[in-house]
Amino acid sequence: MAVAYSKSYELDVVENASQELPYLATVAIDDDAANLITLVGVTLYPGVGNEIAFDVVAVEGVTLGGDAMTYLMTVFKGGWTVDIYYKVGATGGSKDVVVTYNNPDIIYGVFTSSIVIGTYQGVDQSSPIVESTSATGLNRNPEGTLTSDSADNAIVDLTVISRGTTRFTLTEDGDGTNRKLNLVGSTGALHYGTLTDVVGSGAKTMSYNISGTTNKNWAMGLLELKAAADSTPLRMLMGIG
């Protein structure tokens, strides 16, 4: 069976230091499709620097239905960051995805974040991710390539793209189908959180186009989802001559 897109969700988070850390953001999801995986991309712009600095907010963890999701990667460029987490299995009804933002060195945090969630069915439950990679840049063509090992596997990207104070039109122009193109924030903290996927074998280039003439920082995480084995029983016809 081939991997197939199922559902997507999003949540905008803009925190102006009105609450003490840790800050929890919650998104309710519901998907009981067969051989499911839930992917969560959390974009973050902490206002200054990037998350490797000691005095800014970072993503501490993500849970689904109270269980910790598996951390895959963090990709950042120029202060904009995307963290990617995943968990296999059907949700069993409505369950909350909870993202915890924190930094034990500070009390209050100022940050902007887009939580983008995608669920995919037909995914191998024991080894769901074949491989992953990342790409970053400062230009008008966010782009990353990953090679799929099977015609039934899917390549997925979760990407953060800075918009700042410069208006532009963002479009997907690569091999994938865009599922989310979410703009969050205000003034200089404006940025996009995106989700795009494609099913098929061979090298797949996930790409976006930024209109205009101003280069922008972007950071992309790519992963390959392994298709679940076909569970259809093999039937044999035997004839007696």
Secondary structure, DSSP 8 states (H G I E B T S, - for coil): ---EEEEEEEEEEEEEEEEESSEEEEEEE----TT-EEEEEEEEB-SSS-TTSTTS-EEEEEEETTEE-EEEEEEEETTEEEEEEEEES--SS-EEEEEEEE-TT-SEEEEEEEEEEEEEESB-SSS-EEEEEEEEEEES--EEEEEESSTT-EEEEEEEEE-TTS---EEE-SSSEEEEEEEE-SGGG-EEEEEEEEESSEEEEEEEEE-SS--EEEEEEEEEE-B--------------
